[in-house]
Amino acid sequence: MTPMARWQGAIVLVLSIAGAASAHATGQYERAGIRTSAMPLERQAQVLVKELVQAVERRDRVAIHGMLAPGFEVAGPGAPRNQARLTARQRFDAVWPGWEALRETLAPASWGPRPDKPTQLCAPAPLTANDLERIARAARERGDRARSAPRDWAYTDKTRVSVHAKASPQSEVLARLTREAVRVVGQTKGWLQVALPNSEVGFVRSEHALRPNSRRLCLAKVKGLWRIGAYLVAAD
């Protein structure tokens, strides 16, 4: 299967791109369609993910160690420099994210090809390299070079995600997002502060807002069986 074929059935997201730099930004959003690489998992991979989620709920790290592929790797700025000398278990433990972080990584339950290694499937489903470049290019074209990095954006892959006026679920709902991206202008514990297309600024629960460059757990097929193949460390 070609890399292009893997994007079939992708979820179309509507990306709203803001042109201002501050939390109190004004002006219209540019709209551009982007796609996640989400695709269905094979049956055995579904079973592995179910067992992984159960292990996280039990806080059973030994069980997770048993799911690692022999060639498990860590990629990203926090990857150990001496990975060649480490076992798969040691590599995983070297960047142990914590139970809550693992739970958040698996919460979206969407899997898609790893951009640099499309034979691996990662959660949350990544955006494509072209989509990430489109985000950066759109920001640059509006003279907003300081906000052109993927870390300055967040997107939802669910329907009707609430944007609140304050960082509280009891506060007024300003808007509801359905598979769309918004500009991140700040954050507080458990919440992201985002700029909306109408220039309003609101708050979205962190677990409902995915980051293009966030940490991801990837599956790899080894001798016909799916295993945990990689952990992509979140960029700073």
C-alpha positions as CSV (number, residue, x, y, z in Angstrom):
1,M,0.0,0.0,0.0
2,T,1.4,3.4,-1.0
3,P,1.7,6.2,1.7
4,M,-1.0,8.1,-0.2
5,A,-3.5,5.2,0.1
6,R,-3.1,5.2,3.8
7,W,-4.8,8.6,4.1
8,Q,-8.1,7.2,2.6
9,G,-10.9,7.7,5.1
10,A,-9.2,10.5,6.8
11,I,-11.1,12.8,9.0
12,V,-11.5,16.3,7.5
13,L,-10.8,19.0,10.0
14,V,-11.5,22.7,9.5
15,L,-8.5,24.7,10.5
16,S,-9.3,28.3,11.6
17,I,-6.1,30.3,11.5
18,A,-5.9,33.5,13.4
19,G,-3.9,36.5,12.3
20,A,-3.1,38.3,15.6
21,A,-0.4,37.5,18.2
22,S,-1.9,38.3,21.6
23,A,-4.5,36.6,23.8
24,H,-6.8,39.5,22.9
25,A,-6.3,39.0,19.2
26,T,-8.7,40.7,16.7
27,G,-9.4,40.1,13.0
28,Q,-10.7,37.4,10.8
29,Y,-9.5,33.8,10.7
30,E,-8.2,32.3,7.5
31,R,-9.9,28.9,6.9
32,A,-8.1,26.0,5.4
33,G,-9.0,22.3,5.3
34,I,-6.6,19.8,6.8
35,R,-6.7,16.1,7.5
36,T,-5.7,13.8,10.3
37,S,-4.4,10.4,9.2
38,A,-7.0,8.5,11.3
39,M,-7.7,5.0,10.0
40,P,-9.2,1.8,11.5
41,L,-6.9,-0.7,13.3
42,E,-6.6,-4.4,12.4
43,R,-8.3,-6.7,14.8
44,Q,-5.1,-7.8,16.6
45,A,-4.1,-4.2,17.0
46,Q,-7.5,-3.4,18.6
47,V,-6.9,-6.2,21.1
48,L,-3.5,-4.9,21.9
49,V,-4.8,-1.3,22.5
50,K,-7.6,-2.7,24.7
51,E,-5.0,-4.5,26.8
52,L,-2.8,-1.4,26.9
53,V,-5.7,0.8,28.1
54,Q,-6.5,-1.8,30.8
55,A,-2.8,-1.9,31.9
56,V,-2.8,1.8,32.2
57,E,-6.0,1.7,34.3
58,R,-4.4,-0.9,36.6
59,R,-1.1,1.0,36.6
60,D,0.6,-2.2,35.5
61,R,3.9,-1.2,34.0
62,V,5.1,-4.8,33.9
63,A,2.2,-5.6,31.5
64,I,3.2,-2.7,29.3
65,H,6.8,-3.9,29.2
66,G,5.5,-7.1,27.8
67,M,3.8,-5.3,24.9
68,L,7.0,-3.5,23.7
69,A,8.5,-4.5,20.4
70,P,12.2,-5.7,20.7
71,G,13.2,-2.7,18.6
72,F,11.1,-0.2,20.6
73,E,12.5,3.3,20.1
74,V,12.1,6.8,21.6
75,A,12.0,9.7,19.1
76,G,12.0,13.4,19.7
77,P,14.1,16.0,21.7
78,G,13.9,14.0,24.9
79,A,15.1,10.7,23.4
80,P,18.0,9.0,25.3
81,R,21.3,9.5,23.5
82,N,22.5,6.0,24.1
83,Q,19.5,4.1,22.9
84,A,21.6,1.5,21.2
85,R,22.9,0.3,24.5
86,L,19.5,0.1,26.1
87,T,16.9,-2.7,26.1
88,A,13.3,-1.8,24.9
89,R,12.2,-1.7,28.5
90,Q,15.0,0.6,29.5
91,R,14.2,2.9,26.6
92,F,10.6,3.1,27.7
93,D,11.5,3.7,31.3
94,A,14.0,6.4,30.4
95,V,11.2,8.6,29.2
96,W,8.4,7.3,31.4
97,P,5.6,9.8,30.9
98,G,3.5,8.9,33.9
99,W,0.1,7.3,34.1
100,E,-2.0,10.4,33.5
101,A,0.1,11.3,30.4
102,L,-0.3,7.8,29.0
103,R,-4.0,8.0,29.6
104,E,-4.3,11.4,27.8
105,T,-2.3,10.0,24.9
106,L,-4.7,7.1,24.4
107,A,-7.9,9.0,25.2
108,P,-8.6,10.3,21.7
109,A,-8.6,6.6,20.5
110,S,-7.6,7.6,16.9
111,W,-4.7,6.0,15.2
112,G,-2.8,7.0,12.1
113,P,0.5,6.5,10.2
114,R,3.6,8.0,11.7
115,P,4.8,10.6,9.2
116,D,8.4,9.5,9.0
117,K,7.6,5.8,9.3
118,P,4.2,5.2,7.8
119,T,4.2,1.4,8.6
120,Q,3.7,2.4,12.3
121,L,0.4,3.7,13.6
122,C,0.4,6.4,16.3
123,A,-2.2,7.8,18.7
124,P,-3.4,10.5,18.6
125,A,-3.6,10.2,14.8
126,P,-1.0,12.7,13.4
127,L,-1.6,15.5,11.1
128,T,0.3,15.3,7.8
129,A,3.6,17.1,7.1
130,N,1.8,19.2,4.5
131,D,-0.8,20.2,7.0
132,L,1.8,21.3,9.6
133,E,3.5,23.3,6.9
134,R,0.2,24.9,5.9
135,I,-0.3,26.0,9.5
136,A,3.2,27.6,9.6
137,R,2.8,29.2,6.1
138,A,-0.6,30.7,6.8
139,A,0.7,32.4,10.0
140,R,3.8,33.7,8.2
141,E,1.8,35.1,5.4
142,R,-0.2,37.2,7.9
143,G,3.0,38.6,9.3
144,D,2.7,36.5,12.5
145,R,6.1,34.7,12.4
146,A,6.2,34.4,16.1
147,R,3.2,32.1,16.1
148,S,4.0,29.9,13.1
149,A,5.1,26.8,15.1
150,P,2.7,23.7,15.5
151,R,2.9,24.1,19.3
152,D,0.9,27.3,18.9
153,W,-2.2,25.4,17.6
154,A,-4.6,22.8,18.9
155,Y,-7.4,20.8,17.3
156,T,-10.3,18.6,18.2
157,D,-11.1,15.2,16.6
158,K,-14.5,15.0,18.4
159,T,-17.8,16.8,18.0
160,R,-19.2,19.7,20.0
161,V,-16.2,20.3,22.3
162,S,-17.1,23.2,24.6
163,V,-15.1,26.5,24.7
164,H,-15.8,28.2,28.0
165,A,-15.5,31.8,29.0
166,K,-13.4,30.9,32.0
167,A,-11.3,27.9,33.0
168,S,-14.3,26.2,34.6
169,P,-16.8,23.7,33.3
170,Q,-19.5,25.8,35.0
171,S,-18.7,29.0,33.1
172,E,-20.5,30.2,30.0
173,V,-20.0,28.2,26.8
174,L,-18.8,30.6,24.1
175,A,-18.7,28.0,21.2
176,R,-18.6,24.4,20.5
177,L,-15.8,23.0,18.3
178,T,-16.3,20.0,15.9
179,R,-13.1,18.7,14.3
180,E,-11.5,22.0,13.9
181,A,-8.3,23.7,14.9
182,V,-7.8,26.9,16.9
183,R,-5.0,29.2,18.0
184,V,-3.5,28.6,21.4
185,V,-2.7,31.8,23.3
186,G,-2.2,30.5,26.8
187,Q,-2.8,27.7,29.2
188,T,-3.6,27.0,32.8
189,K,-3.8,23.8,34.8
190,G,-6.0,21.4,32.8
191,W,-7.1,24.1,30.3
192,L,-5.9,25.7,27.0
193,Q,-6.7,29.3,26.3
194,V,-7.7,29.7,22.7
195,A,-8.6,32.4,20.2
196,L,-11.8,31.9,18.4
197,P,-12.6,33.0,14.8
198,N,-14.8,35.9,16.1
199,S,-11.8,37.2,18.2
200,E,-13.2,35.9,21.5
201,V,-10.8,34.2,23.8
202,G,-12.0,31.1,25.7
203,F,-10.8,27.9,27.4
204,V,-10.9,24.3,26.3
205,R,-10.2,21.3,28.6
206,S,-6.7,20.0,27.8
207,E,-7.8,16.4,27.2
208,H,-10.2,17.6,24.5
209,A,-7.6,19.6,22.6
210,L,-4.9,17.8,20.7
211,R,-1.6,19.4,19.8
212,P,0.0,18.7,16.4
213,N,3.4,18.0,18.0
214,S,2.2,16.3,21.2
215,R,3.5,13.0,22.6
216,R,2.3,9.9,20.8
217,L,2.5,6.2,21.3
218,C,3.0,4.1,18.1
219,L,2.3,0.5,17.2
220,A,4.6,-1.5,14.9
221,K,4.0,-4.9,13.3
222,V,6.7,-7.4,14.3
223,K,6.6,-10.8,12.6
224,G,2.9,-10.4,11.8
225,L,1.9,-9.1,15.3
226,W,1.3,-5.6,16.5
227,R,3.5,-4.4,19.4
228,I,4.3,-1.0,20.9
229,G,7.0,0.2,18.5
230,A,7.8,3.8,19.5
231,Y,7.1,6.7,21.8
232,L,7.3,10.2,20.3
233,V,8.4,12.7,22.9
234,A,6.5,16.0,22.9
235,A,8.5,18.9,21.5
236,D,9.2,21.8,23.7
